[in-house]
Amino acid sequence: MQSQSDQEKFYITTPIFYPNGELHIGHTYTTSICDFFARMARLAGKQTYFLTGADENSLKIQNKADEVGQDVIEYLDLQAKNVILLFEKLDISYDQYIRTTNKERHHTGVIALWNNLVEKGDIYEGFYEGFYCVGCESFKTEKDLVDGLCPDHGTKPDFIKEKNYFFKLTKYAEKVKESLLNNTIKIFPESRKNEALKIIENDLFDISFSRPNKGQANVIPVPGDQTQGIYVWGDALVNYISALGYGGSEGEKQSESLYNMFWNNDLSQSVHVIGKDILKFHAFIWPAMLLAADIPLPKNIIVHGLMQSGGRKMSKTIGNVISPVDMINKIGVEGLRFYFANNIPIFDDGEITEDLIVSNYNGYLSNGLGNLTNRLIKMMISYDVSVNFDSIENTDLYKRLDENLNKTLIDFDINSYTNYLWKELSAIDADIQTKEPFKLFKINPDEARKIVENLLLRFYTIILFIEPILPKTVPTIIKHIQDREMPEKPLFPKVEMEIN
Ligand SMILES: [Zn+2]
């Protein structure tokens, strides 16, 4: 056994989400892939911490709360409750749900970092004159706009002229570039690294790091100047370390904190999972802030693509929006999780339609894993096969799958991981076809038992590695095998395709 201190650490984060409505399929996807990797890391014996949460400090949220006539904090509490319920439904095994309105934990961390930047001389007072898109919570230059509109929101950004504090982003541009080039920060896929390098070259300006403080409840005032509030990104990004106790109040002693275990530690693999729309903030601004404050950099940034439906971006106007809750009602949480792992290319844009989800569910889960489970357990019971799973870790198959697991925690290719496991399942199916234990049993029962025992051993090994993707079904299957009992109802009931 390793002692806790030299055990490998694995820290994975989702972006914190804007709580201004129901979570859509994109959020569900991001959070699910983080959950796969968190569970895989635990399976690989790494000490693991999985962070998710809500980005609550923004003008947009205030506007939304005003719209529905609620106090902003009340509104945020309700949103948080809904999201946590959905995460529970999705079997998301997060360790902490950080909310940026949390004063003890998050605000103290943001203020500590701000003061650190001030001490370094990297915050200065200036005057901003230009565009600001409230939808993006981001300053825009002429060349960011298309026909004068924000390309992401299709709205005209506000033209603002105001006093701001600036962060000396340009001072750290070269260093950030270096850390990307020498893979101190590894960006997946490689094409996004090149994109990040281009962003650094093109967006070489110091960045406004505060906005006038209008006294909203969900703004962190600039230390020493209450007339200014810390810019939402200058606040939000800090969640990745404030949640671990960075700059924490008395109660969270640094020396023993999660921060030293999972961030300030060479043995820790830190992984940010993000969508491509927030690459600039994670691959440029965040590393620059950390470099300025002498804080270690994140080690990995996974940039996943967008999800489309019918080849088009999902939109209410087109009517092709896929709701995660509808899908869960149709094919179950694990059907959706499996689709994400198997069918959405992690480093590229993915396609999701109800037909695709249902046909994959029927193929891989209902006819695939579900049927195979029934066949094997049935043979085990009717041929009275006994199997000893004790030394399973010594088999070649186990070692191979374990290697595949550890490889995936380095290259994050969840699609290959899933394919590999389902290929192994298919190989069992094929062996049942060719070796025909059901025929052999009548002639040579001992030989037939041996074959089934071997198939069960392999099957059991494979599903151990499927557990991160199907965390509910796998323990159920294991229990049926151990109790030598057939599932009373199908593990994955077939879903009829709707004919349009
Ligand atoms: Zn915008």
Boltz pocket constraint, residues with backbone or C-beta under 6 A from the ligand:
constraints:
  - pocket:
      binder: B
      contacts: [[A, 133], [A, 134], [A, 135], [A, 136], [A, 137], [A, 150], [A, 151], [A, 152], [A, 153], [A, 154]]
      max_distance: 6.0
